[in-house]
Amino acid sequence: MSVVGIDVGFQNCYIAVARSGGIETVANEYSDRCTPACVSLASKNRMIGNAAKSKVITNFKNTVHGFKKFHGRAFDDPFVQREKLKLPYSLQKMTNGNTGIKVHYLDEDKVFTIEQITGMLLTKLKETSESALKKPVVDCVISVPGFFTDAERRSLIDASQIAGLNCLRLINDTTAVALAYGIYKQDLPTPEERPRNVVFVDMGHSSYQVSITAFNKGKLKVLGTAFDPYLGGRNFDEALVDYFCEEFKSKYKLNVRENPRALLRLQQECEKLKKLMSANSSDLPLNIECFMNSIDVSSRMNRGHFEDMCAQYLMRVEMPLKAALEQSKLSRDEICAVEIVGGATRIPAIKERITRFFGKDVSTTLNADEAVARGCALQDMQIDLEPVVQNESRPEDQVDQEGQNQEDQQNEDSSSHSKDGTAGEMEDPTAGGNKPKVKVKSTDLPVLSKNVRQLDRDVLNNFVEYEQQMIVQDKLVKELNEAKNAVEEYVYDLRDKLCGIYEKYITAEVCTVFDSNRLTLMLEDMENWLYEDGEDQPKEVYVDKLEALKRLGEPIQNRHREHEDRPRAFEELGKKLQLYMKVVDSYKQKDEQYLHVSAEEMSTVEKCVIETTGWMNTKMNAQCKITTTQDPVVKVADIIAKIQEVEDICSPVVNRPRPTVEDVPEVNEHNSGAHNGPPANQGAEGTKPSTKAMETD
């Protein structure tokens, strides 16, 4: 089984896997390497990823997005309360005080935990991975922001278990980026040389992270980290939304914030406009048709005005850079490169401020969107039997058993103690040789965590079971939709061809002379049924309807297919027969190529060719006497079978290779007949070998 790296972003997710000698980013069923972090609940099933994103507008109350930062947070958390006002769906307080999401699913109101919603998303990512890799996927490495607390990390691990994934470890986003940067670098300094210091700046849709990393060959060390958890691309989107809401209120008398659907449409358009302004400095239009109350709206924006509006956010760019630099105890001159990743770093004003702070141009050698996932896929790799990563930042936030094991090992190395806490001895390194040894007693101390927001084991097991039930339900709905779509597709395909290529193959039994449109009318009735009474039927009903249609349509389709393919099949058979008949003629003319074939074998070939030619002529003559509306006398499958029969009989004889010199027995005094007298057809000089035998020798 493969280990996949998963970047669960606020807005989008990416999957990477190490295979074929490199790191590959996995594409989903839409051939898109990016899967939206979006879950849409409906009356019968769930839609996740790209399918869910298409429902953000039409099913906004039950389409959940932007939920990543709710992990491990209480409902009364100030951040949750601020976010609650911006969301089109409803948040609800759980019995344990955590944040829940209220939606309408399976025709009833349900409240899902954040772990369950994220588990749904991870289930989709797992299915995408398995589809691409053609094998089961269980083990994974998941990225988290460096500022995630212990509770947030535990919540994400619970979500992975709900999805049936075994999260081997969590890795900080910027550490994953550093891995992706340094793993293939061949020019890194040796461990004895001064390390290469690289700054990684990651600004995504909802957060801003900075790390400074020292690289040596085979090892990296995180020297400092800093972050702004509430600064990201969405802040710049919100600035545009606020501006246009005020403009449309004064210009069109529209209160956009009272209409959730209109507000979501405006948010989508503002995000597109922001991306366009990153590449264009001129005025750009914003047009939305039927925005509210059947009113079309339009406006304009340019990069200069946009940067003025976002000045309060741009001012916050330098603070984490300065904090990380101070923590690393490095000067700007000791920084070798500045790598930027994350969608928001494409904003020119952000690039400009990073460049100005470090006094050097930023580098974009990494894939800004996929670098984190690729680093996750590399996390378990080791170089020179040593760990790739040494991370000094925020160890208290790491939910990583490996770190605990290392600490335990250090304790064991520094003191020899038994499991029952008995005393051991350790020499005082400052003491002289005559001084007594210091006795050290080690004992296990219990560590209790209070108010840890993690799911109870029983609750987690129930969530895992319920997720499996939802997966089964989604599968049933998918199969039902496929059965319904198959009927609809067959109706459209057959109806379009009845008046075209199938017209001359319709029999009187199906379409009478007096009612030539009877089959077409039947198809139209089936189409009407699909959108009326047949809108919501069990899968078996659609299967039966399709079979009934095929009983009428398949004979017509088969006659058309046979009529089109039969000439080519007869032509191929005719070529085979001509080929083998030429071989027979060549044999009769003593062609040296076939002298190794016996007369009996060549007679079998000739007989097969003659009989098959007669069969073909008989079938072709009979076929010419019937109309296209009648079933064929001979089918293409019969002709193909006859071709194979001819090949089985003739090919082994005709294509047998001529014997080589080594294949003919050597003539010597033991087999030449010298001891037993001359052969019957020779005279007194019978010991003389034949001319043919000498030539062979």
C-alpha positions in Angstrom: 0.0 0.0 0.0 1.2 3.5 -0.8 1.7 6.4 1.5 0.1 9.6 0.2 0.8 13.2 1.2 -2.3 15.3 1.7 -2.5 19.1 1.8 -5.9 19.9 3.4 -6.2 23.6 2.6 -8.8 26.1 3.6 -10.1 26.4 0.1 -8.5 23.6 -1.9 -6.8 20.2 -1.3 -3.9 18.5 -3.1 -2.7 14.9 -3.0 0.9 13.7 -3.8 2.5 10.4 -3.9 6.1 9.2 -4.3 6.3 6.8 -7.3 8.2 6.2 -10.5 11.3 7.7 -9.1 9.7 11.0 -8.3 6.8 12.8 -6.7 3.5 12.9 -8.6 0.5 15.1 -7.8 -2.7 13.0 -8.2 -5.5 14.3 -10.4 -9.2 13.7 -9.6 -12.0 12.4 -11.9 -12.2 15.9 -13.5 -8.4 15.6 -14.5 -7.9 18.4 -12.0 -5.0 18.2 -9.5 -6.9 20.5 -7.2 -9.9 19.3 -5.2 -12.1 22.0 -3.6 -12.5 21.7 0.2 -16.2 21.7 -0.1 -19.0 19.3 1.0 -22.6 19.5 -0.2 -25.4 17.6 1.6 -28.6 16.8 -0.3 -31.8 14.9 0.3 -30.4 11.6 -1.0 -26.6 11.8 -1.1 -23.4 13.9 -0.6 -21.4 15.7 -3.2 -17.7 16.4 -2.3 -15.0 18.4 -4.1 -15.7 19.7 -7.6 -19.3 18.5 -7.6 -20.0 20.2 -4.3 -18.4 23.5 -5.4 -21.0 23.7 -8.2 -23.7 23.7 -5.5 -22.3 26.6 -3.5 -24.8 29.0 -5.1 -27.8 26.7 -5.7 -27.7 24.8 -2.3 -25.8 27.4 -0.2 -27.5 26.4 3.1 -26.3 22.8 2.9 -22.9 23.3 1.1 -20.1 23.5 3.7 -16.8 25.3 2.9 -14.2 27.3 4.9 -14.4 24.9 7.9 -10.8 24.1 8.4 -10.2 26.6 11.2 -13.1 25.3 13.3 -11.1 22.2 14.3 -10.6 22.0 18.0 -12.5 25.3 18.7 -15.5 25.8 21.0 -18.6 27.3 19.7 -18.2 30.3 22.0 -14.7 31.0 20.6 -14.6 34.6 19.4 -13.1 33.5 16.1 -16.1 31.1 15.5 -18.6 33.8 16.4 -17.0 36.2 14.0 -16.9 33.6 11.2 -20.5 32.7 11.9 -21.7 36.0 10.6 -20.0 35.5 7.2 -21.2 31.9 6.5 -24.2 31.0 4.4 -24.7 27.8 6.4 -25.6 27.4 10.1 -23.3 26.7 13.0 -24.6 25.1 16.1 -23.3 24.4 19.6 -22.7 20.8 20.4 -23.4 19.2 23.7 -19.7 19.2 24.6 -19.3 22.8 23.6 -17.7 22.2 20.3 -18.7 23.7 17.0 -21.2 21.8 14.9 -22.6 22.4 11.4 -26.3 22.1 10.8 -27.5 21.0 7.4 -30.6 19.2 5.8 -29.5 15.7 4.8 -31.7 12.7 3.9 -34.8 14.8 4.3 -34.1 15.7 7.9 -32.0 18.3 9.9 -28.7 16.9 11.1 -25.7 18.4 12.9 -22.3 17.2 11.9 -19.1 17.8 13.8 -16.1 19.4 12.2 -14.4 16.1 12.3 -17.2 14.4 10.4 -17.2 17.1 7.7 -13.4 16.9 7.3 -13.7 13.1 7.3 -16.1 13.3 4.4 -13.5 15.4 2.5 -10.7 13.0 3.3 -12.9 10.1 2.2 -13.1 11.8 -1.2 -9.4 12.4 -1.3 -8.8 8.8 -0.4 -11.1 7.6 -3.2 -9.2 9.9 -5.6 -5.9 8.4 -4.6 -7.0 4.8 -4.9 -8.5 5.5 -8.3 -5.2 7.0 -9.5 -2.9 4.5 -7.9 -5.1 1.4 -8.6 -4.5 0.1 -5.1 -5.8 0.6 -1.6 -4.7 3.7 0.3 -4.5 3.7 4.1 -1.4 5.4 5.3 -1.0 9.2 4.8 0.9 12.3 6.0 -1.2 15.4 6.4 -0.1 19.0 6.6 -1.2 21.5 9.2 -0.5 25.1 9.8 2.4 25.7 12.1 0.1 27.6 14.5 -2.3 24.8 14.9 -2.7 23.9 18.6 -2.7 20.4 20.1 -6.5 20.3 20.1 -6.7 21.3 16.4 -4.2 18.7 15.5 -6.0 16.0 17.5 -9.2 17.0 15.8 -7.7 16.5 12.3 -6.3 13.1 13.3 -9.8 12.1 14.4 -11.1 13.2 11.0 -8.6 11.0 9.2 -9.7 8.0 11.3 -13.3 8.6 10.3 -12.2 8.5 6.7 -10.4 5.2 7.2 -7.0 6.7 6.9 -4.0 6.0 9.2 -2.3 9.4 9.6 1.4 8.5 10.2 2.2 12.0 11.2 1.2 15.6 10.9 3.8 18.0 9.3 3.8 21.8 9.4 3.1 23.4 6.1 6.3 25.3 5.9 8.4 22.3 6.9 6.7 20.3 4.0 7.6 23.1 1.6 11.2 23.0 2.8 11.3 19.3 2.2 10.0 19.8 -1.3 12.6 22.4 -1.9 15.7 20.6 -0.6 15.1 16.9 -1.3 16.4 17.0 -4.9 19.0 19.7 -4.4 22.4 18.4 -5.5 24.4 21.5 -4.7 23.7 21.8 -0.9 26.8 22.3 1.4 28.2 19.3 3.3 27.5 19.0 7.0 31.0 20.5 7.7 30.3 23.6 5.7 28.1 26.6 6.5 24.4 25.8 5.8 22.3 27.4 3.1 19.7 29.6 4.8 16.4 29.8 2.9 13.2 31.7 3.9 9.9 30.1 3.0 6.9 32.4 2.8 3.5 30.7 2.5 0.4 32.9 2.2 -2.7 30.9 1.3 -6.4 31.8 1.3 -6.8 32.1 5.0 -3.3 32.3 6.7 0.2 33.5 6.5 3.3 31.5 7.6 7.0 32.1 7.4 9.9 29.8 8.3 13.7 30.1 8.0 15.5 26.8 7.3 19.1 25.8 7.2 20.1 23.3 4.5 23.0 20.9 4.5 23.4 17.8 2.3 20.9 15.2 3.6 19.5 17.4 6.4 17.5 20.5 7.0 16.9 22.4 10.3 14.1 24.8 11.0 15.7 27.9 12.6 12.6 30.1 13.1 8.9 30.3 12.4 6.3 33.1 12.5 2.8 33.5 11.3 -0.4 35.6 11.1 -3.3 33.1 11.3 -5.8 35.6 10.1 -4.1 37.1 7.1 -4.6 35.5 3.7 -6.1 35.9 0.2 -9.6 36.0 1.5 -8.9 39.3 3.3 -8.3 40.9 -0.1 -11.4 39.3 -1.5 -13.5 40.7 1.4 -12.1 44.1 0.8 -13.4 44.0 -2.8 -16.7 42.6 -1.6 -17.2 45.4 0.9 -16.3 48.0 -1.7 -18.8 46.7 -4.3 -21.5 46.1 -1.7 -21.4 49.8 -0.9 -21.2 50.8 -4.5 -24.2 48.7 -5.6 -26.2 50.0 -2.6 -25.7 53.6 -3.7 -25.8 52.9 -7.5 -28.5 50.3 -7.8 -30.3 50.5 -4.4 -29.4 46.9 -3.7 -28.6 45.6 -0.2 -26.4 42.7 -1.2 -25.8 41.4 2.3 -29.5 40.6 2.8 -29.3 38.1 -0.1 -26.9 35.2 0.6 -27.0 33.9 -3.0 -26.2 37.3 -4.4 -23.4 37.7 -1.8 -21.9 34.4 -2.8 -21.9 35.3 -6.5 -20.2 38.6 -5.7 -17.5 36.8 -3.7 -16.8 34.5 -6.6 -16.6 37.3 -9.0 -14.3 39.3 -6.7 -11.9 36.4 -6.4 -11.7 36.2 -10.2 -11.1 39.9 -10.4 -8.3 39.8 -7.8 -6.5 37.1 -9.9 -6.9 39.2 -13.0 -5.5 42.2 -11.3 -2.4 40.3 -10.4 -1.5 40.1 -14.1 -3.0 43.4 -15.3 -2.5 46.9 -14.0 -5.2 48.5 -16.2 -8.9 49.0 -15.4 -10.8 45.7 -15.3 -14.6 45.3 -15.5 -16.9 43.4 -13.2 -20.2 42.4 -14.7 -22.9 40.2 -13.1 -26.1 39.5 -15.0 -29.4 39.1 -13.1 -27.6 39.9 -9.8 -30.5 40.7 -7.7 -34.2 41.4 -8.5 -33.4 40.7 -12.2 -31.0 43.7 -12.2 -27.6 43.5 -14.0 -24.7 45.2 -12.2 -21.4 46.4 -13.5 -18.3 48.3 -12.1 -14.6 48.6 -12.6 -11.4 48.2 -10.5 -7.7 48.7 -11.1 -4.6 47.4 -9.2 -3.7 50.8 -7.7 -7.1 51.4 -6.2 -7.2 47.8 -5.0 -3.8 48.2 -3.2 -5.0 51.4 -1.5 -8.1 49.6 -0.3 -6.0 46.7 1.1 -3.3 48.9 2.8 -4.3 47.7 6.3 -3.5 44.1 5.2 -0.4 44.8 3.3 1.1 46.5 6.4 0.9 43.2 8.2 3.1 41.4 5.7 6.4 42.5 7.3 5.7 41.6 10.9 6.0 37.8 10.6 9.1 38.2 8.4 10.8 40.3 11.1 9.8 37.9 13.9 11.1 34.8 12.0 14.4 36.5 11.3 14.9 37.5 14.9 14.1 34.0 16.1 16.6 32.5 13.7 19.3 34.9 15.0 20.4 35.5 11.4 21.0 38.7 9.5 19.5 39.6 6.1 22.9 39.1 4.5 23.0 35.5 5.7 19.8 34.7 3.8 20.6 32.9 0.6 17.1 32.8 -1.0 13.5 33.6 -0.4 11.0 31.1 -1.7 7.3 32.0 -1.9 4.3 29.6 -2.2 0.6 29.9 -1.7 -2.0 31.5 -4.0 -1.9 34.9 -2.3 1.8 35.4 -2.9 0.9 36.0 -6.5 -0.4 39.4 -5.5 2.3 41.9 -6.8 2.0 44.1 -3.7 2.8 41.2 -1.4 5.8 40.1 -3.5 7.1 43.7 -3.5 7.0 44.0 0.3 8.8 40.6 0.8 11.4 41.7 -1.7 11.9 45.0 0.0 12.3 43.5 3.5 15.0 41.0 2.5 16.7 43.2 -0.1 16.6 40.4 -2.7 14.2 39.1 -5.4 11.8 36.4 -4.4 12.1 33.0 -6.0 9.3 30.9 -7.4 11.1 27.6 -8.2 8.5 25.7 -6.3 4.9 25.0 -7.5 3.0 27.6 -5.4 -0.1 25.3 -5.0 1.4 21.8 -4.8 4.6 22.3 -2.8 3.0 21.4 0.5 1.4 18.1 -0.7 4.7 17.1 -2.4 6.6 17.8 0.8 4.1 15.6 2.7 4.8 12.7 0.3 8.5 13.1 1.1 8.2 13.3 4.9 9.0 9.6 5.6 12.1 9.6 3.3 15.5 9.4 5.0 18.9 10.3 3.7 22.3 8.8 5.0 20.4 5.8 7.7 19.6 10.0 9.5 16.2 12.1 9.7 15.7 14.7 7.0 14.0 17.2 9.3 15.1 18.8 12.6 12.4 21.1 13.7 13.1 23.4 16.7 9.9 25.4 16.5 6.8 24.9 18.6 7.5 21.3 19.8 4.6 21.6 22.2 2.2 21.7 19.3 3.5 18.6 17.6 1.3 15.5 17.9 4.0 13.1 16.8 4.9 9.9 18.6 8.3 9.9 17.1 9.3 13.1 19.0 8.2 11.4 22.2 10.2 8.3 21.5 13.3 10.4 20.9 12.8 12.2 24.2 12.4 8.9 26.0 15.6 7.6 24.3 17.5 10.6 25.6 16.3 10.0 29.1 17.3 6.4 28.9 20.8 7.3 27.6 21.4 9.9 30.4 20.4 7.6 33.3 20.2 3.9 33.8 16.9 3.2 35.4 14.6 0.2 35.6 10.9 0.1 34.7 9.9 0.1 38.4 11.7 3.3 39.1 14.7 2.0 41.0 17.8 4.1 41.4 20.6 4.2 38.9 24.1 5.8 39.0 25.6 8.5 36.8 29.0 10.1 37.1 29.2 13.8 37.6 31.2 15.0 34.6 32.7 17.9 36.7 33.8 15.6 39.5 37.3 14.3 39.9 38.2 10.7 39.9 38.3 10.4 43.7 34.8 11.9 44.2 31.9 9.6 44.8 29.3 8.9 42.1 26.0 10.8 42.2 23.0 8.6 42.6 20.0 9.5 40.4 16.5 8.1 40.9 14.2 8.1 37.9 10.4 7.5 38.2 7.5 7.7 35.8 5.3 10.8 36.4 1.7 10.8 35.2 0.7 13.6 32.8 -2.9 14.7 32.8 -4.4 17.0 30.1 -7.4 19.0 31.0 -10.0 20.3 28.6 -8.6 18.5 25.6 -11.1 18.7 22.8 -10.8 15.2 21.4 -13.5 12.8 20.5 -14.2 9.9 22.9 -13.3 6.5 21.5 -17.0 5.3 21.4 -18.1 8.5 19.7 -15.3 8.2 17.1 -16.3 4.6 16.4 -19.9 5.7 15.8 -18.7 8.4 13.4 -16.6 5.8 11.5 -19.6 3.5 11.2 -21.9 6.3 10.1 -19.4 7.4 7.5 -19.4 3.9 6.0 -23.2 4.1 5.9 -23.1 7.4 4.0 -20.5 5.9 1.6 -22.9 3.1 0.8 -25.8 5.5 0.4 -23.7 7.6 -2.0 -22.9 4.5 -4.0 -26.5 3.5 -4.3 -27.6 6.9 -5.5 -24.7 7.0 -8.0 -25.8 3.6 -9.4 -29.4 4.8 -9.6 -28.4 8.0 -11.4 -26.3 5.9 -13.8 -29.3 3.6 -14.6 -31.5 6.6 -15.2 -28.9 8.4 -17.4 -28.5 5.2 -19.4 -32.2 5.2 -20.3 -32.1 8.9 -21.2 -29.0 8.5 -23.3 -30.4 5.5 -25.1 -33.6 7.4 -25.9 -31.8 10.4 -27.4 -29.3 8.3 -29.3 -31.9 5.9 -30.9 -34.3 8.7 -31.7 -31.7 10.8 -33.5 -30.7 7.8 -35.7 -34.1 6.5 -36.5 -34.6 9.1 -39.2 -31.0 8.9 -40.3 -28.7 5.9 -40.5 -31.2 3.4 -39.0 -34.1 4.3 -41.3 -33.6 1.6 -43.9 -33.2 -1.1 -41.3 -36.6 -0.7 -39.6 -38.8 -3.7 -40.1 -42.6 -3.7 -40.7 -43.0 -5.4 -37.3 -41.5 -2.5 -35.5 -42.7 0.4 -37.7 -45.7 -0.3 -40.0 -46.3 1.3 -43.3 -49.4 3.1 -42.0 -47.6 4.4 -38.8 -43.9 5.0 -39.7 -43.3 7.1 -36.6 -44.6 4.6 -34.0 -41.1 3.9 -32.6 -40.2 7.6 -32.5 -43.4 8.3 -30.6 -42.6 5.6 -28.1 -39.2 7.2 -27.4 -40.8 10.6 -26.9 -43.2 9.0 -24.4 -40.3 7.5 -22.6 -38.6 10.9 -22.5 -41.7 12.5 -21.0 -41.9 9.8 -18.4 -38.3 10.4 -17.3 -39.1 14.0 -16.4 -42.5 13.3 -14.8 -43.4 10.0 -13.1 -40.0 8.6 -13.8 -38.1 11.4 -12.1 -37.7 9.4 -8.9 -37.9 5.6 -9.3 -36.0 2.7 -8.0 -33.0 1.5 -10.0 -34.7 -1.7 -11.1 -37.4 0.3 -12.8 -34.9 2.1 -15.0 -33.1 -1.2 -15.8 -36.4 -2.7 -16.9 -37.3 0.3 -19.1 -33.9 0.1 -20.8 -34.2 -3.6 -21.5 -37.7 -3.0 -23.0 -36.3 -0.3 -25.3 -33.4 -2.4 -26.3 -35.7 -5.3 -27.3 -37.0 -2.9 -30.0 -33.8 -1.0 -30.8 -31.1 -3.6 -30.7 -32.4 -5.6 -33.8 -32.2 -2.4 -35.8 -28.8 -1.5 -34.4 -27.5 -5.0 -35.1 -28.7 -5.0 -38.7 -27.0 -1.6 -39.3 -23.8 -2.8 -37.7 -23.8 -6.1 -39.6 -24.5 -4.3 -42.9 -21.5 -1.9 -42.2 -19.0 -4.5 -41.0 -19.9 -7.5 -43.2 -18.1 -6.4 -46.4 -14.9 -5.8 -44.5 -15.1 -9.2 -42.9 -15.7 -10.9 -46.3 -12.9 -8.9 -47.8 -10.5 -10.1 -45.2 -11.6 -13.7 -45.6 -11.2 -13.4 -49.4 -7.6 -12.2 -49.0 -6.8 -15.1 -46.8 -8.1 -17.6 -49.3 -6.3 -16.0 -52.1 -3.0 -16.1 -50.2 -3.3 -19.8 -49.4 -4.4 -20.7 -52.9 -1.3 -19.1 -54.2 0.7 -21.2 -51.9 -1.0 -24.4 -53.2 -0.2 -23.3 -56.8 3.4 -22.6 -55.9 3.7 -26.1 -54.4 2.3 -27.7 -57.5 4.9 -25.8 -59.5 7.7 -27.3 -57.3 8.6 -24.1 -55.6 11.6 -24.8 -53.4 10.1 -22.7 -50.7 7.5 -25.4 -49.9 9.4 -28.6 -50.8 9.6 -29.5 -47.1 5.8 -29.8 -47.0 4.3 -33.2 -47.7 1.8 -33.7 -50.4 -0.8 -34.9 -47.9 -0.4 -31.6 -45.8 -0.7 -29.4 -48.9 -3.8 -31.4 -49.9 -5.4 -30.5 -46.6 -4.7 -26.8 -47.2 -6.2 -27.0 -50.7 -9.3 -28.8 -49.5 -9.8 -26.1 -46.8 -9.5 -23.2 -49.3 -11.9 -24.8 -51.8 -14.5 -25.6 -49.1 -14.3 -22.2 -47.5 -14.5 -20.4 -50.9 -17.7 -22.3 -51.6 -19.1 -21.4 -48.2 -18.3 -17.7 -48.7 -19.9 -17.6 -52.2 -23.0 -19.4 -50.9 -23.4 -16.9 -48.0 -22.7 -13.9 -50.2 -25.3 -14.9 -52.8 -27.9 -15.6 -50.1 -27.3 -12.3 -48.4 -27.8 -10.4 -51.7 -31.3 -11.9 -52.0 -32.7 -10.4 -48.7 -33.5 -6.8 -47.8 -31.8 -4.6 -45.2 -34.8 -4.9 -42.9 -34.4 -8.7 -42.6 -32.0 -10.4 -40.3 -28.7 -11.3 -42.0 -28.1 -14.7 -43.4 -24.5 -14.7 -42.1 -23.2 -12.6 -39.2 -19.8 -10.9 -38.9 -19.0 -13.2 -36.0 -19.5 -16.2 -38.3 -17.2 -14.8 -40.9 -14.5 -14.0 -38.2 -14.9 -17.6 -36.9 -14.4 -18.9 -40.4 -11.2 -16.8 -40.8 -9.9 -18.3 -37.6 -10.7 -21.8 -38.8 -8.8 -21.3 -42.0 -5.9 -19.9 -40.1 -5.8 -22.8 -37.7 -5.7 -25.3 -40.6 -3.5 -23.6 -43.1 -1.1 -21.4 -41.2 0.8 -24.2 -39.4 1.5 -25.9 -42.7 2.3 -22.9 -44.9 4.3 -20.9 -42.3 6.4 -23.9 -41.2 10.1 -22.9 -41.5 12.4 -24.8 -43.9 14.8 -27.2 -42.2 18.3 -26.0 -41.7 21.5 -28.0 -42.4 21.7 -29.0 -38.7 18.2 -30.5 -38.9 19.3 -33.1 -41.6 21.0 -36.3 -40.1 24.7 -36.6 -41.1 25.5 -39.5 -43.5 28.5 -41.6 -42.3 29.7 -45.1 -42.3 27.2 -46.2 -39.7 24.1 -44.9 -41.6 25.3 -45.0 -45.3 24.5 -48.8 -45.7 28.2 -49.8 -46.2 28.0 -52.7 -43.7 24.7 -54.1 -44.9 25.3 -53.9 -48.6 24.0 -51.4 -51.1 20.5 -50.1 -51.1 18.0 -51.8 -53.4 18.1 -49.0 -56.0 22.0 -49.0 -56.3 24.3 -51.3 -58.3 27.5 -53.0 -57.1 29.1 -49.7 -56.1 26.5 -49.4 -53.4 28.9 -47.9 -50.9 29.0 -44.7 -52.8 26.8 -42.1 -51.1 24.1 -40.4 -53.0 24.6 -37.0 -54.5 22.0 -35.5 -52.3 23.7 -36.9 -49.2 27.0 -35.4 -50.2 25.5 -32.0 -50.8 24.1 -32.2 -47.3 27.4 -33.1 -45.8 
